[in-house]
Amino acid sequence: MSKKDEKAEFTPLATAKERILDFGQTHETLTYIGTAAAIIAMGLLLYWFVSFSGYTAPATFIYAGF
């Protein structure tokens, strides 16, 4: 019995993890495109949050006490 067989996990999460890792190794270009798309999406989400959340406005209730 090999070392890999001793530590084998047979859960749905472990199976999905193996499939995702195998897909990433066989489709490197798609992995890079997906990574770039995720980075751009997170940047746009951060921009949207900062722009439209109102958290960039000064905290007047704090400054009113001084």
MODELLER restraints for C-alpha pairs under 7 A, 6 or more apart:
rsr = mdl.restraints
at = mdl.atoms
rsr.add(forms.Gaussian(group=physical.xy_distance, feature=features.Distance(at['CA:24:A'], at['CA:31:A']), mean=5.78, stdev=0.5))
rsr.add(forms.Gaussian(group=physical.xy_distance, feature=features.Distance(at['CA:50:A'], at['CA:56:A']), mean=6.71, stdev=0.5))
